[in-house]
Structure formats: C-alpha cells, structure tokens
Amino acid sequence: LEAIYFCLPALLNISSLMLCMCYVFAVLGVYLFGRVQPGVCLRDGQNFRNFASAMLVLFMMATGEPWNCFMYDCAVQPPHCSAERTECGFAWAP
C-alpha cells in the first residue's frame, strides 16, 4: 500500500502527459482528417469529424486496436474520393 502511495505522483504525471499528447493529436486529426470520407474503420462515431470522436479514435489506436486500418482510411486518394469536395486523405499518411 505504501508503494502505491509513492507511485501515484509519477502515474499522475505520465497520465497528464499522455492526455496532453492526445489533445494535441486530436486537434491535428480534426484539422487534417476531419473531412475524410468514411471507410472500413472510419465510420459513424469513429472518425475525426469532431474532437470527442478524434479522442476516441486516438484511444483506440493507443490501446492497439486496428490503427493501421485507420491509417489506410486516412490515406484514401482519387478515384476512391472526390478531391473537389476535399474528402480525400493524404498520400503521406501511410
């Protein structure tokens, strides 16, 4: 019990650092991939269209869920999307 008491400040520091990193990457994800069309993994509730969904996707990626599936959905290029409607991803995502 005493060991847990001494580890709590370090756990709090690491948790707050992880939360700050997720916040930054969620904002970047909304900015860069907010308009990407739905795919295999990017669907309703699991996308970058708003901050809460982006945080959920980042949590799923951090826990080892199919992060490569999200990566390929964010890299969709024409003819599978419409560049005029800016729903394409970025070729440099993979």
Summary of the structure (lengths in Angstrom):
residues: 94
radius of gyration: 16.5
end to end distance: 45.0
largest distance: 60.6
contacts: 238
relative contact order: 0.14
helix: 55%
strand: 2%
